[in-house]
């Protein structure tokens, strides 16, 4: 019995030595087999944004990007199908070797996308792109909507090409938009007769009243503009952005605390508004100093390595002012035709550095329209008269100072009284000057 047991044990041990123990990989395989096949985890692909959503969110850069991608896709599809655009006939012609004809609605779809691209570019402030898109619609696609002349004229207004804008607008049909456009062009070209003609055509609709308020503001009639904005706010509670316009008017009226209160209320719901943040910074500058103003602009400039790299022209300009002219020669010259105050602040920079001739050359062709411009031209002409011993320049300075000091709006202000004192000083009437 022991012999049989010994033979069985020897045979069993021999088999165990020949058959290795199961490895870790084998055990994992068996475990996986028991659990069944593992399902692959699929990542959800990001959805392409909808144009309607981008426009509603005022993401005009995103809208332009999406539209240009779709237009490029459509052009690639046409090239692959064998259809090519013929500029002479303004139609797509079949090229031998093509495999797939275009859909009948392709041309209509491309026109629709181009119209939206022009809309988004205009609202993004890229007036050149919007104008080029309208030109392409007319020349390459034969789009003949007569209102497009008015829309293109709006782009020309944004580019500062006032004469061309007036000529283009006159080619379109009469409409409220055309009248508002010509109303603004009349103001920009100092044509008072045409201004009154288009003023009389304005109605009580919201767009016309907003246009009228903006003209009041541009003509320094800040109280009249404020009254219109307040009335429109009472009638349209949802037009919360009008609060920024009201705050801007109060800023111009030197009511900085009131302006700040209105802005703080608006920024509580729209904390990323570049216009509101910039205006708040200007109020802080008037009430305190440049450092307090810079704090308000931090959300807009924190990512920029230098002033020149700040995205917004107006913020770039104001950063120079808040820092007492730092980087003025690098920033302000390029903004002279973009921001009206850039020329004036560049003149002040030259005056602070005793560069009187450079300051004079910047102002000699400027027709002053505001008290600040009259005062600055007076100061520059006074400095030129003293440096050149020129009675002519001194006479011009005296006239500018007298215009400001005797005006009904400035006679009781500190700058107005300083102007009258300077006027009498130039005339050597020192007793009269001392009374101011």
ChimeraX attribute file (.defattr): number of C-alpha atoms within 10 A of each C-alpha:
attribute: neighborCount
match mode: 1-to-1
recipient: residues
	/A:1	5
	/A:2	7
	/A:3	8
	/A:4	9
	/A:5	10
	/A:6	11
	/A:7	10
	/A:8	12
	/A:9	12
	/A:10	12
	/A:11	11
	/A:12	11
	/A:13	11
	/A:14	11
	/A:15	11
	/A:16	11
	/A:17	9
	/A:18	8
	/A:19	9
	/A:20	8
	/A:21	9
	/A:22	8
	/A:23	9
	/A:24	9
	/A:25	9
	/A:26	11
	/A:27	11
	/A:28	11
	/A:29	12
	/A:30	12
	/A:31	11
	/A:32	12
	/A:33	11
	/A:34	9
	/A:35	9
	/A:36	9
	/A:37	8
	/A:38	8
	/A:39	6
	/A:40	6
	/A:41	6
	/A:42	6
	/A:43	6
	/A:44	6
	/A:45	6
	/A:46	6
	/A:47	6
	/A:48	7
	/A:49	11
	/A:50	11
	/A:51	18
	/A:52	10
	/A:53	11
	/A:54	17
	/A:55	18
	/A:56	9
	/A:57	11
	/A:58	14
	/A:59	15
	/A:60	22
	/A:61	17
	/A:62	16
	/A:63	24
	/A:64	23
	/A:65	12
	/A:66	19
	/A:67	21
	/A:68	14
	/A:69	12
	/A:70	14
	/A:71	17
	/A:72	12
	/A:73	12
	/A:74	17
	/A:75	17
	/A:76	11
	/A:77	15
	/A:78	21
	/A:79	17
	/A:80	15
	/A:81	17
	/A:82	18
	/A:83	22
	/A:84	15
	/A:85	16
	/A:86	11
	/A:87	11
	/A:88	8
	/A:89	11
	/A:90	12
	/A:91	14
	/A:92	15
	/A:93	12
	/A:94	17
	/A:95	12
	/A:96	8
	/A:97	10
	/A:98	13
	/A:99	12
	/A:100	14
	/A:101	13
	/A:102	17
	/A:103	8
	/A:104	8
	/A:105	8
	/A:106	13
	/A:107	14
	/A:108	10
	/A:109	13
	/A:110	18
	/A:111	17
	/A:112	13
	/A:113	18
	/A:114	20
	/A:115	18
	/A:116	20
	/A:117	24
	/A:118	25
	/A:119	21
	/A:120	25
	/A:121	22
	/A:122	21
	/A:123	16
	/A:124	16
	/A:125	14
	/A:126	16
	/A:127	22
	/A:128	17
	/A:129	18
	/A:130	27
	/A:131	21
	/A:132	14
	/A:133	20
	/A:134	23
	/A:135	17
	/A:136	15
	/A:137	21
	/A:138	14
	/A:139	14
	/A:140	16
	/A:141	18
	/A:142	14
	/A:143	14
	/A:144	11
	/A:145	10
	/A:146	11
	/A:147	17
	/A:148	21
	/A:149	22
	/A:150	26
	/A:151	24
	/A:152	25
	/A:153	28
	/A:154	27
	/A:155	25
	/A:156	22
	/A:157	21
	/A:158	16
	/A:159	17
	/A:160	15
	/A:161	14
	/A:162	20
	/A:163	16
	/A:164	12
	/A:165	24
	/A:166	20
	/A:167	13
	/A:168	18
	/A:169	25
	/A:170	15
	/A:171	14
	/A:172	18
	/A:173	14
	/A:174	12
	/A:175	11
	/A:176	15
	/A:177	18
	/A:178	21
	/A:179	20
	/A:180	21
	/A:181	21
	/A:182	26
	/A:183	25
	/A:184	21
	/A:185	22
	/A:186	21
	/A:187	17
	/A:188	16
	/A:189	12
	/A:190	11
	/A:191	12
	/A:192	11
	/A:193	11
	/A:194	15
	/A:195	18
	/A:196	13
	/A:197	14
	/A:198	17
	/A:199	18
	/A:200	9
	/A:201	12
	/A:202	17
	/A:203	12
	/A:204	8
	/A:205	9
	/A:206	12
	/A:207	14
	/A:208	18
	/A:209	19
	/A:210	18
	/A:211	19
	/A:212	21
	/A:213	22
	/A:214	21
	/A:215	19
	/A:216	17
	/A:217	19
	/A:218	16
	/A:219	13
	/A:220	17
	/A:221	16
	/A:222	21
	/A:223	17
	/A:224	16
	/A:225	24
	/A:226	23
	/A:227	14
	/A:228	17
	/A:229	22
	/A:230	15
	/A:231	11
	/A:232	16
	/A:233	17
	/A:234	10
	/A:235	11
	/A:236	12
	/A:237	9
	/A:238	9
	/A:239	11
	/A:240	14
	/A:241	13
	/A:242	19
	/A:243	20
	/A:244	22
	/A:245	23
	/A:246	24
	/A:247	26
	/A:248	27
	/A:249	24
	/A:250	20
	/A:251	21
	/A:252	16
	/A:253	14
	/A:254	14
	/A:255	14
	/A:256	21
	/A:257	15
	/A:258	14
	/A:259	24
	/A:260	22
	/A:261	12
	/A:262	19
	/A:263	23
	/A:264	15
	/A:265	14
	/A:266	19
	/A:267	15
	/A:268	9
	/A:269	10
	/A:270	15
	/A:271	13
	/A:272	12
	/A:273	15
	/A:274	16
	/A:275	15
	/A:276	25
	/A:277	23
	/A:278	20
	/A:279	23
	/A:280	27
	/A:281	27
	/A:282	26
	/A:283	25
	/A:284	21
	/A:285	20
	/A:286	15
	/A:287	14
	/A:288	11
	/A:289	15
	/A:290	20
	/A:291	13
	/A:292	17
	/A:293	25
	/A:294	21
	/A:295	12
	/A:296	19
	/A:297	20
	/A:298	12
	/A:299	14
	/A:300	19
	/A:301	20
	/A:302	10
	/A:303	11
	/A:304	11
	/A:305	9
	/A:306	11
	/A:307	19
	/A:308	17
	/A:309	13
	/A:310	18
	/A:311	13
	/A:312	13
	/A:313	17
	/A:314	17
	/A:315	21
	/A:316	21
	/A:317	24
	/A:318	26
	/A:319	26
	/A:320	23
	/A:321	21
	/A:322	18
	/A:323	15
	/A:324	12
	/A:325	20
	/A:326	14
	/A:327	16
	/A:328	21
	/A:329	13
	/A:330	11
	/A:331	21
	/A:332	27
	/A:333	13
	/A:334	13
	/A:335	17
	/A:336	17
	/A:337	13
	/A:338	15
	/A:339	14
	/A:340	10
	/A:341	18
	/A:342	23
	/A:343	21
	/A:344	20
	/A:345	21
	/A:346	24
	/A:347	24
	/A:348	19
	/A:349	20
	/A:350	20
	/A:351	18
	/A:352	12
	/A:353	9
	/A:354	12
	/A:355	13
	/A:356	19
	/A:357	16
	/A:358	14
	/A:359	26
	/A:360	20
	/A:361	12
	/A:362	15
	/A:363	18
	/A:364	11
	/A:365	8
	/A:366	12
	/A:367	10
	/A:368	14
	/A:369	11
	/A:370	12
	/A:371	20
	/A:372	14
	/A:373	17
	/A:374	21
	/A:375	23
	/A:376	22
	/A:377	25
	/A:378	26
	/A:379	23
	/A:380	25
	/A:381	27
	/A:382	25
	/A:383	22
	/A:384	21
	/A:385	18
	/A:386	13
	/A:387	11
	/A:388	10
	/A:389	12
	/A:390	14
	/A:391	13
	/A:392	13
	/A:393	19
	/A:394	23
	/A:395	17
	/A:396	17
	/A:397	27
	/A:398	23
	/A:399	16
	/A:400	24
	/A:401	28
	/A:402	23
	/A:403	19
	/A:404	25
	/A:405	26
	/A:406	15
	/A:407	12
	/A:408	11
	/A:409	11
	/A:410	16
	/A:411	18
	/A:412	12
	/A:413	12
	/A:414	11
	/A:415	17
	/A:416	24
	/A:417	21
	/A:418	17
	/A:419	30
	/A:420	25
	/A:421	23
	/A:422	25
	/A:423	27
	/A:424	19
	/A:425	16
	/A:426	17
	/A:427	14
	/A:428	11
	/A:429	13
	/A:430	14
	/A:431	11
	/A:432	14
	/A:433	19
	/A:434	12
	/A:435	9
	/A:436	14
